[in-house]
Amino acid sequence: MLIDVQEYVARRACFIDQMELNSIAVFCAADEITRSNDTEFPFCQNKNFFYLTGFPEPQAYLVLVKSAQGEAHSVLFCRDKDPLQEIWHGRRIGPENAQENFVFDQTDTIDNADDEIVELLKNRTNLYTCQNENELFDAQMFEWLGQVKAKVKSGTRAPTQLIDCSNIIAEMRLIKSSAELDVMRKANEISSNAHTRAMKASKVGMFEYQIESEVLHEFAFNGARNPAYGSIVAGGDNANILHYTDNNDVLRDNELLLIDAGGELEGYAADITRTFPINGQFTPAQKDIYQLVLDAQIAAIEAIKPGASFAELNDIVHQVFTKGLLALGILSGDENTLIEEKACKKYFIHGLGHWLGLDVHDVGDYRVDANKRQNRMFEPGMVMTIEPGLYIPLDADVEDKYKGIGVRIEDNIVVTETGYENFSLGVVKTIEEIEALMAG
């Protein structure tokens, strides 16, 4: 584990501090998901559960109790050690090892969870859960509550307040610790090297999936065993499909290749996008669009500091794009009017960025106003992507030389006390640097 177990203990303590007196919180691990017949997809832990525990196995519950006097108690229920199951499916941590290695006040087997959680629910005032994450868990929770309520005639009380605590954890997750930032730097280092490898490997006539395999190999070989999301490897006009993941087309001469891919390390995601010429040389029209996107991205990143917001960064990008598209003849009209009308959104068709962390589109309130402006002020420790893009499909009403060009450039940025740090500098992004790398 790259993050020390005591950080998870501290997170649980921080969460308990925000609970009302005489309350209980219950969290559920993720389920294994069947891929086909009796095989499963690679297991991905529920991110809120993981954030509070660091525990990597399915079939587990975390219970946090805060007494009427403010005393805290943590309990983990997990699978028992089972020699036969471990022969077939792999080693299990087990309750004893979980208590020692993950530092819970108490651990027990998942087989005892039903009875013990019902007992822990008795006479509590508030029940905290992350609602609507898992339908089966929600149903199980109401079954436990029903068992408590069934004993009301014997003087037992059930919690009267059911509180969705998703926002509490989201706010905690939004500000990264120094240990989390170290993991994300490493995830970005691995992912940057994967993008560099892809640029070097690219050749006309290859298939997108062959380049994808280069990226995935670099991830896995360096410890990021899984991608943080489905990799996008989009040649030519495929780049104008935002979530293109077929990755089965041939790479053609004089076209660009857009790769949006990031590895996952210790649960934390990287999310990097680079766009480059398949044959190693940008055409003049590709240079026009690429440089405009790069100028917009650099302008946005340079404005990041505590107190700034996505709303302000979007204004900067819209101005850069509008002026640039006017100069290229792709937009026409009065510059100020076009900026006010956000005319560039015809070609810049997604948001500028998003929070990044345990989820690639990480949790955290953007504080969106009635005009859909994201007004939350940045604070040190927030990590985000900045990913402007321009998308000009083959059927666009523009000069032929620009048709079929799609460009996105994406970096991962942490807000610091005085400005920002760019985690993704390990992979080149200027026209000159890309062409030099691919020529070498």
Secondary structure, 3 states (H helix, E strand, C coil): CCCCHHHHHHHHHHHHHCCCCCEEEEEECCCCCEEECCEECCCCCCHHHHHHHCCCCCCCEEEEEECCCCCEEEEEEECCCCHHHHHHHCCCCHHHHHHHHHCCCEEEEHHHHHHHHHHHHCCCCEEEECCCCCHHHHHHHHHHHHHHHCCHHHCCCCCCEEEECHHHHHHHHHCCCHHHHHHHHHHHHHHHHHHHHHHHHCCCCCEHHHHHHHHHHHHHHCCCCEECCCCEEEEHHHHHCCCCCCCCCECCCCCEEEEEECEEECCEECCEEEEEECCCCCCHHHHHHHHHHHHHHHHHHHCCCCCCCHHHHHHHHHHHHHHHHHHCCCCCCCHHHHHHCCHHHHCCCCCCCCECCCCCCCCCCCCECCCCCECCCCCCCCEEEECCEEEECCCCCCCHHHCCEEEECEEEEEECCCCEEECCCCCCCCHHHHHHHHHC
